[in-house]
């Protein structure tokens, strides 16, 4: 086989069509051919392409993989070919498509001490643990795994703080799993500690994660814990490096209703990379009308789904908000406005509007009349 390849390396695959006469290589079982192909380079693939029609069909996927590797994901051709082999090989097709990482939180007591400067915290300690090293190694082979979820879990509040394998910042958990990874994350869920509550405390996304969000299409962030001491940059960083983002969901179950939601304020002030956002979900947030209008204006031509669940307007009226949805979001296919609330906290109207397709305009008109009646 080696002589055959070396003799044909000088020939261009466009020079002539592959001969129809079968050769010895055509008798190789596909799994044997794939094991051989992973060690070859692009020139070898072109040489094999010229051997026969059957061999040309076998080698076409490897040629396509090698051509697109550097253009799309910045990997070497051999790395991309190996990933392609794993993804198409029946023996590896069962590999999981999602991964849920449960990250131990340092605990509120330790978080207080870190934020006050009384306890040292190493942001790369979690990354250096053997468990995270093994996970990163496994992730290289989980080529079908494109959906990741990170969740902070409570540590024992009474235990002495041992921070060697616990995290305070979501950024450090992301770095521990995805540092220098070739994983193509398409869907990401972050549970808790994405934005800051205290001015003190320092954390930032590691530069090695800049490329981690290149293929990200869906991002969901939930702030579910009331005590948060991180100075988070995760949300801003991801929005700045996710040009393919299509869906964004922001939830803040622990927000103070008297103040603007930090998570939405952070997202609104970020340098957003995408211009393709199709789905925006805001839940349990207190927002400024002008911030909401910024999203409606910027993505009015691309938004297809808009969901506003238990959103409170700090200033402004829902009548103006609904009118702007009608004016700016011209291609909406689905709208959900559930329990909208105004700045007057004495009123809690239970308005629930759901409309889709051709009923959107009439549904929004009815919602606007109900908002006027409710005085929100």
C-alpha positions in Angstrom: 0.0 0.0 0.0 2.8 2.4 0.8 4.4 1.9 -2.7 1.0 2.5 -4.3 0.5 5.7 -2.5 4.0 7.1 -3.1 3.7 6.3 -6.8 0.4 8.2 -7.1 1.2 11.2 -4.9 2.2 13.2 -8.0 -1.1 12.7 -9.7 -4.0 15.1 -9.4 -7.4 13.6 -8.7 -8.8 15.9 -11.3 -6.5 14.5 -14.0 -8.7 11.5 -14.8 -11.6 9.5 -13.4 -10.8 6.6 -11.1 -10.6 3.2 -13.0 -13.5 0.8 -12.6 -11.2 -2.2 -12.2 -11.1 -3.2 -8.5 -7.8 -3.6 -6.8 -6.6 -5.2 -3.5 -7.5 -2.1 -1.5 -11.2 -2.4 -2.5 -11.5 -5.6 -0.6 -10.6 -4.0 2.7 -13.6 -3.9 5.2 -14.7 -0.3 5.9 -13.6 -0.4 9.5 -10.1 -1.5 8.5 -9.9 1.3 5.9 -11.0 3.9 8.5 -8.3 2.7 10.9 -5.7 3.2 8.1 -7.1 6.5 6.8 -6.7 8.3 10.1 -2.9 8.1 9.7 -2.8 9.5 6.2 -2.6 13.1 4.9 -4.5 14.9 2.2 -2.0 13.9 -0.6 -2.5 10.2 0.4 -6.3 10.7 0.1 -6.0 12.1 -3.3 -3.8 9.2 -4.4 -6.4 6.7 -3.0 -9.1 8.6 -4.8 -7.4 7.7 -8.1 -7.3 3.9 -7.4 -10.9 2.9 -8.2 -14.5 4.1 -8.0 -15.1 2.2 -4.8 -12.0 3.6 -3.1 -13.0 7.1 -4.3 -16.3 6.8 -2.4 -14.6 5.6 0.7 -12.1 8.4 0.7 -14.4 11.3 -0.2 -15.5 12.1 3.4 -11.8 12.1 4.5 -11.0 14.5 1.7 -13.8 16.9 2.6 -12.8 16.7 6.3 -9.2 17.6 5.5 -10.2 20.5 3.2 -12.5 22.1 5.7 -10.5 21.6 8.9 -8.4 24.7 8.9 -11.1 26.9 7.4 -13.8 26.3 10.0 -12.3 25.1 13.3 -8.6 25.8 13.1 -7.6 22.2 13.7 -5.0 20.2 11.8 -6.2 17.9 9.1 -5.2 14.8 11.1 -7.2 16.0 14.2 -10.3 16.7 12.1 -10.0 13.4 10.2 -9.9 11.5 13.5 -12.9 13.3 14.8 -14.8 12.5 11.6 -13.9 8.9 11.9 -15.2 8.7 15.5 -18.4 10.5 14.6 -19.2 8.2 11.6 -17.8 4.9 13.1 -20.7 2.7 14.3 -18.5 1.7 17.3 -18.5 5.3 18.5 -21.8 6.6 17.3 -23.3 5.9 20.7 -21.1 8.5 22.4 -23.1 11.0 24.5 -24.3 14.3 22.9 -24.5 16.2 26.2 -22.5 16.6 29.4 -23.7 18.0 32.7 -20.9 19.2 35.0 -21.8 19.6 38.7 -19.4 22.1 40.2 -18.9 22.2 44.0 -19.4 25.7 45.3 -17.1 27.0 48.0 -20.0 27.8 50.3 -21.4 31.1 51.5 -19.1 31.4 54.5 -16.0 30.9 52.4 -17.3 33.2 49.7 -17.7 36.0 52.2 -14.1 35.5 53.4 -12.8 35.4 49.8 -14.7 38.6 48.9 -13.4 40.3 52.0 -9.8 39.3 51.3 -9.6 37.1 54.4 -9.3 33.8 52.5 -7.1 33.1 49.4 -8.7 31.6 46.4 -6.9 30.1 43.4 -9.0 30.4 40.2 -7.0 27.6 38.5 -7.1 25.1 41.3 -10.1 23.2 39.9 -8.4 23.1 36.5 -5.4 21.3 38.1 -7.4 18.5 39.8 -7.0 15.0 38.3 -10.7 14.7 37.8 -10.8 17.8 35.5 -7.8 16.6 33.6 -9.4 13.3 33.0 -12.6 15.0 31.9 -10.8 17.2 29.4 -9.0 14.2 28.0 -12.4 12.3 27.6 -14.0 15.3 26.0 -11.5 15.1 23.1 -13.0 11.8 22.2 -16.6 12.7 22.8 -17.0 14.2 19.3 -20.8 14.0 19.4 -20.9 16.0 22.7 -22.0 19.5 21.7 -24.3 20.4 24.6 -22.8 21.3 28.0 -24.4 22.4 31.2 -22.6 23.8 34.3 -24.4 23.8 37.6 -23.0 25.0 41.0 -24.0 22.8 43.9 -24.0 23.9 47.5 -21.2 22.8 49.7 -21.6 22.0 53.4 -21.8 25.4 55.1 -20.5 24.0 58.4 -17.4 22.3 57.0 -14.1 24.1 57.0 -13.4 25.6 53.6 -11.2 23.4 51.5 -10.9 25.2 48.2 -8.6 22.9 46.3 -11.5 21.4 44.2 -14.3 23.9 44.8 -15.1 26.9 42.8 -16.5 30.4 43.4 -16.7 31.7 39.8 -18.4 30.1 36.9 -15.5 31.3 34.8 -13.1 28.9 36.6 -15.5 26.0 36.1 -15.6 26.7 32.3 -11.8 26.9 32.2 -11.4 23.7 34.2 -13.4 21.8 31.5 -12.9 23.6 28.2 -9.4 25.0 28.5 -7.6 24.3 25.2 -10.4 22.0 24.2 -11.3 21.2 20.6 -15.0 20.6 21.7 -17.5 22.4 19.4 -20.0 23.7 22.0 -23.3 24.4 20.3 -25.6 24.6 23.4 -24.5 25.9 26.8 -26.4 26.3 30.1 -25.0 28.1 33.1 -26.6 27.8 36.4 -25.7 30.5 39.0 -22.8 32.9 39.6 -22.6 34.5 36.3 -22.9 38.1 37.4 -21.8 40.0 40.5 -23.6 41.2 43.6 -20.6 42.7 45.4 -18.1 45.2 44.0 -15.1 43.3 45.5 -13.8 40.0 44.2 -12.0 39.5 40.9 -12.4 37.0 38.1 -12.1 36.9 34.4 -12.5 34.5 31.5 -9.2 32.8 30.5 -8.0 33.7 27.0 -7.9 30.1 26.0 -11.7 30.1 26.0 -12.0 32.8 23.2 -12.6 30.1 20.6 -14.8 27.9 22.7 -17.9 29.8 21.7 -17.3 30.0 17.9 -20.0 27.4 17.1 -22.4 28.3 20.0 -26.0 28.5 18.9 -27.9 28.5 22.2 -27.1 30.0 25.6 -29.2 29.8 28.7 -28.2 31.5 31.9 -30.0 31.1 35.3 -29.1 33.0 38.4 -30.8 30.8 41.0 -28.9 31.5 44.3 -29.6 34.5 46.4 -26.0 35.0 47.7 -23.6 35.8 44.9 -20.1 37.1 45.5 -18.5 36.7 42.0 -17.4 39.4 39.8 -18.5 37.5 36.7 -17.4 38.2 33.2 -18.7 34.9 31.7 -21.8 36.3 30.1 -20.1 39.3 28.5 -17.2 37.2 27.3 -19.5 34.6 25.6 -21.6 37.2 23.9 -18.5 38.8 22.6 -17.2 35.6 21.0 -20.4 33.8 19.8 -21.1 35.0 16.2 -23.5 32.1 15.5 -25.7 32.6 18.6 -29.4 32.0 17.7 -31.1 31.6 21.1 -30.5 33.5 24.3 -32.4 32.8 27.6 -31.8 34.9 30.7 -33.4 33.9 34.0 -32.8 35.5 37.4 -34.9 33.8 40.1 -32.9 35.5 42.9 -33.0 39.1 41.7 -34.0 42.0 43.9 -37.3 43.4 42.4 -36.3 46.9 43.6 -33.3 47.1 41.3 -32.6 46.4 37.7 -31.5 42.8 37.1 -27.8 42.7 36.9 -27.8 39.8 34.4 -29.9 41.6 31.9 -28.0 44.9 32.4 -24.7 43.0 31.8 -26.1 41.3 28.6 -27.4 44.7 27.3 -24.1 46.4 27.8 -22.0 43.6 26.3 -20.4 43.9 22.9 -22.7 41.3 21.3 -21.1 39.5 18.4 -24.1 37.8 16.8 -26.5 39.4 14.3 -28.5 36.2 13.9 -30.5 36.1 17.2 -33.8 34.3 16.5 -35.1 33.5 20.0 -35.0 35.7 23.1 -36.4 34.6 26.5 -36.4 36.8 29.5 -37.8 35.5 32.8 -38.1 36.9 36.3 -36.2 40.1 35.5 -36.5 43.7 36.3 -35.5 45.7 33.2 -35.4 49.2 31.9 -37.7 49.8 28.9 -34.8 51.4 27.0 -32.7 48.2 27.4 -35.5 46.1 26.2 -36.0 48.4 23.2 -32.3 48.0 22.4 -32.8 44.3 21.9 -36.0 44.7 19.9 -34.3 47.3 17.6 -31.1 45.4 17.1 -32.7 42.0 16.4 -36.1 43.1 15.1 -35.4 41.6 11.7 -34.1 38.3 12.9 -36.3 37.5 16.0 -38.8 34.7 15.4 -39.6 33.9 19.1 -40.0 36.4 22.0 -40.9 35.2 25.5 -41.2 37.6 28.4 -42.1 35.8 31.6 -42.7 37.6 34.8 -40.7 40.6 33.6 -41.1 43.9 35.5 -40.5 47.3 33.8 -38.5 49.5 36.2 -39.6 52.6 34.2 -41.9 53.1 31.2 -45.1 51.3 30.3 -46.0 48.0 28.8 -48.1 49.8 26.2 -45.0 51.3 24.8 -43.1 48.0 25.0 -45.9 46.1 23.1 -46.1 48.9 20.5 -42.4 48.6 19.9 -42.7 44.8 19.5 -45.3 45.4 16.8 -43.2 48.0 15.0 -39.7 46.6 15.2 -40.2 42.8 15.2 -41.7 42.3 11.8 -41.0 38.6 11.4 -42.1 37.2 14.7 -43.7 33.8 14.6 -44.4 33.3 18.3 -44.9 35.7 21.3 -45.4 34.9 24.9 -46.0 37.6 27.5 -46.7 36.1 30.9 -47.5 38.1 34.0 -46.0 41.4 33.0 -45.5 43.8 35.9 -45.0 47.6 36.0 -43.1 49.8 38.4 -46.1 50.2 40.7 -45.7 47.2 42.9 -49.2 47.4 44.4 -50.5 46.1 41.1 -50.0 42.4 40.2 -52.1 41.8 37.1 -52.2 38.2 36.0 -52.0 38.8 32.3 -51.0 35.8 30.1 -50.8 36.3 26.4 -49.7 33.7 23.8 -50.0 34.2 20.1 -48.3 32.8 17.0 -48.5 33.0 13.2 -51.1 35.2 11.7 -52.7 35.9 15.1 -49.7 37.8 16.5 -50.8 41.3 15.5 -54.3 40.9 16.8 -53.0 39.1 19.9 -50.6 42.0 20.6 -53.4 44.5 20.2 -55.5 42.7 22.8 -52.5 42.5 25.1 -52.0 46.3 24.7 -55.6 47.0 25.7 -55.3 44.7 28.7 -52.1 46.6 29.7 -53.9 49.9 29.5 -56.7 48.6 31.6 -54.2 47.2 34.2 -52.4 50.5 34.3 -48.9 48.9 33.6 
